[in-house]
Amino acid sequence: MKLFGRTLGPELAIVAEIGVNHEGDVEAASRLIRAAAGAGADAVKLQSYTAERLTSATDPARLARVTRFGLSLADHERLFAEAESSGVRLFSTAVTEDWVPSLQ
């Protein structure tokens, strides 16, 4: 089976998990993608979500933090282009169901 240009079994595919370590800063996410590519990763992974679908408004501090750490669709598009130009694949976990169509 092939994954990210690697034949799995005799080769490994290295995935750098960015998740939300960018803390909502698209520039930081871009730097992390370039760093992963420079380190030899085959792919990088984000987490995509809509804050209001992920956490309850009854916990305003958590909702504010989760909202701050999210990336917009435009941010994702920019990062997909960044990854491609850096020579790595980008994919994301759709943490909330509304992101599924955008990530296919």
C-alpha positions in Angstrom: 0.0 0.0 0.0 1.2 3.5 -0.8 0.8 6.5 1.5 2.3 9.9 0.9 4.5 8.5 -1.9 5.9 5.7 0.3 5.4 2.0 -0.1 4.3 0.9 3.4 6.0 -2.2 4.7 9.5 -1.7 3.5 9.3 2.1 4.1 7.9 4.3 6.8 5.7 7.4 6.3 6.6 10.1 8.7 3.7 12.4 9.8 4.3 15.5 11.8 1.4 16.2 14.1 0.8 20.0 14.3 -2.7 19.7 15.7 -3.4 23.1 17.3 0.2 23.8 18.4 0.0 26.9 16.2 -2.5 28.3 18.7 -4.6 29.9 15.9 -1.6 31.7 14.4 -1.5 30.9 10.7 2.1 32.2 10.5 3.1 29.8 13.2 1.4 26.9 11.4 3.2 27.9 8.2 6.5 27.8 10.1 5.7 24.4 11.6 4.9 23.0 8.1 8.2 24.3 6.8 10.1 22.9 9.8 8.4 19.5 9.4 9.3 19.5 5.7 12.9 20.4 6.5 13.1 17.6 9.0 12.0 15.1 6.4 8.4 14.6 7.2 6.2 13.1 4.4 3.1 14.8 5.7 1.8 17.2 8.4 -1.6 17.0 10.2 -3.8 19.7 11.6 -7.1 19.6 13.5 -10.1 21.4 12.0 -13.2 22.4 13.9 -15.9 25.0 14.5 -15.5 26.1 18.1 -19.2 26.4 18.8 -19.8 22.8 17.7 -16.8 21.5 19.8 -17.5 23.1 23.2 -20.3 24.5 25.1 -21.0 28.2 25.6 -21.6 27.3 29.3 -17.8 27.3 29.7 -16.9 30.8 28.3 -13.2 30.5 29.1 -12.9 27.2 27.2 -15.0 28.5 24.3 -12.7 31.5 24.0 -9.6 29.4 24.0 -10.9 26.9 21.5 -12.1 29.7 19.3 -8.7 31.4 19.5 -6.9 28.2 18.5 -9.0 27.6 15.4 -8.1 28.3 11.8 -10.4 29.6 9.1 -11.1 27.9 5.8 -8.9 30.6 4.1 -6.1 29.7 6.6 -6.4 26.1 5.6 -6.3 26.9 1.9 -3.1 28.9 2.5 -1.6 26.1 4.5 -2.4 23.5 1.9 -0.6 25.6 -0.6 2.3 26.1 1.8 2.6 22.4 2.3 2.6 21.6 -1.4 5.3 24.2 -2.1 7.3 22.7 0.8 7.0 19.2 -0.7 4.9 17.6 2.0 1.2 16.5 2.1 -1.1 18.3 4.5 -4.2 16.6 5.9 -6.5 17.3 8.9 -8.7 15.6 11.4 -12.2 17.0 11.1 -13.0 17.3 14.8 -16.5 18.7 14.1 -18.6 17.2 11.3 -19.1 20.5 9.4 -15.4 20.4 8.3 -15.7 17.1 6.6 -16.8 18.5 3.2 -14.0 21.1 3.3 -11.3 18.5 3.9 -12.2 15.9 1.2 
